[in-house]
Amino acid sequence: MSQHKRLLFVLEGLATLLGAIGLGLFVSALVGVTVPTQSDIAFISAFTSMLVVFVPAVLLSVEYGNHVRGGKKFEMERDGLSSSEIAELFTWAPAPYKIAAGLGLLMGVSAMLLAGPQEFTSTDALTRSQSYGLGGVLAFALLALPVLASAARMPGAYCDNFAVSFKKDA
């Protein structure tokens, strides 16, 4: 997937847009302003959009893990990636995107704590706590931003840029 640069740039833009919308919802809930829309449509749209950018980021991470581990199937339960290998995954990501990922994590966790469990219905407009929740869901799209941006900006694919490390099983 890392060789599809145009798609990655589109997904990067979508992740940025979703993060900005999430930030807007989160801040609007903080100041007490809610969006007059049906809550179920808003939630389904937000969650689906977040998955559209998050799933490719996970696939890119698995592709990177498979390559770094010598072409073998990457198994998370065995030993995972080291912190230096994870840092290499973000080599070409711009610094603001790395900061945005931290902000997205902070907003997502804060939204979960502020909103708590929510119920979205087709008859009610968004409440303040639902706006927190939607902002948090969309903020998680920012976590995908450094992975997408790095893969989009690196020349070629992962196999062209990273040395394969062969680890012997003990």
Secondary structure, DSSP 8 states (H G I E B T S, - for coil): -TT-HHHHHHHHHHHHHHHHHHHHHHHHHHHT----SBHHHHHHHHHHHHHHHHHHHHHHHHHHHHHHTTTS---TTTT---HHHHHHHTTTS-HHHHHHHHHHHHHHHHHHHHH-S----SSSB--HHHHHHHHHHHHTHHHHHHHHHHHHHSSS-HHHHS--------
